[in-house]
Amino acid sequence: MSFWKGLLGGLFGGGREASPEDAPAGEAVEYKGFRIRPAPYPAGAQFQTAGIIEKEIGGETKEYRFVRAETHASRGDAENFALTKGRQIIDEQGERIFKD
């Protein structure tokens, strides 16, 4: 049965779930010299918490992507929560998030 579901889903545009890379990032919010861009993506009937933290370091823009387990009923709620999580990550780790 899953074979047919996958085949038909692929033919009609389904079968592939959204991922963080597919999410359009929202408008950046400045916080302590960093930029936080919420980037929630659909997860079933909900929106997954996700975002991007950026900072200019040594003339290069560094980027850190994060995804959290929380889901929300609306994109707006997920964006607001992503901003909150982004601030928390910055407060706890600062520039260490960009270390390899």
C-alpha positions in Angstrom: 0.0 0.0 0.0 2.8 2.5 0.9 4.3 1.8 -2.6 1.1 3.1 -4.3 0.8 6.0 -1.9 4.3 7.0 -2.6 3.9 6.6 -6.3 0.7 8.5 -6.5 1.9 11.1 -4.1 5.0 11.7 -6.2 2.9 12.1 -9.4 0.5 14.6 -7.8 2.9 16.7 -5.9 2.6 15.0 -2.5 4.8 12.5 -0.8 7.6 14.9 0.1 7.5 16.6 3.5 8.6 20.2 4.0 12.1 20.7 5.5 13.9 23.6 7.1 15.7 24.3 3.8 12.3 24.8 2.1 11.1 27.4 4.5 11.2 31.0 3.5 12.9 33.0 6.2 11.0 35.9 7.8 12.2 39.4 8.3 15.4 39.7 10.4 15.3 41.0 14.0 18.4 42.5 15.5 19.5 41.2 18.9 22.8 41.9 20.6 24.7 42.3 17.3 23.1 39.2 15.7 20.2 38.9 13.3 17.5 36.3 13.9 15.2 35.3 11.0 12.3 33.0 11.9 11.9 30.2 9.3 9.1 27.9 10.4 7.9 25.3 8.0 4.7 23.2 7.7 4.7 20.0 9.7 1.4 18.3 9.0 -1.3 20.7 10.0 1.1 22.7 12.2 4.3 24.7 11.8 7.7 23.6 13.1 9.8 26.0 15.1 12.9 26.9 13.0 15.1 29.9 12.4 18.4 31.3 11.3 20.9 33.3 13.4 23.4 35.4 11.5 26.3 37.6 12.4 29.0 39.4 10.5 32.4 38.2 11.7 35.7 39.2 10.1 33.9 40.5 7.0 32.0 37.2 6.5 28.4 36.5 7.3 28.2 33.4 9.5 24.9 31.5 9.7 23.5 29.1 12.2 20.2 27.2 11.5 18.1 25.8 14.2 15.1 23.5 14.4 13.2 22.8 17.7 10.7 20.1 18.5 7.8 22.6 19.3 5.0 22.9 16.7 2.4 25.7 16.6 -1.1 26.1 15.1 -0.2 29.2 13.1 2.9 30.4 11.2 2.8 33.6 13.3 3.0 31.8 16.6 5.9 29.6 15.2 7.7 32.8 14.0 7.3 34.5 17.4 8.6 31.3 19.2 11.5 31.0 16.8 12.5 34.6 17.7 12.3 33.7 21.4 14.4 30.6 20.9 16.9 32.5 18.8 17.4 35.0 21.6 17.8 32.2 24.1 20.5 30.5 21.9 22.4 33.8 21.6 22.2 34.5 25.4 23.4 31.0 26.2 26.1 30.4 23.5 26.9 33.7 21.8 29.4 33.4 18.9 30.2 29.8 19.9 27.3 28.7 17.7 29.5 29.4 14.7 32.4 27.1 15.8 32.9 24.0 13.7 
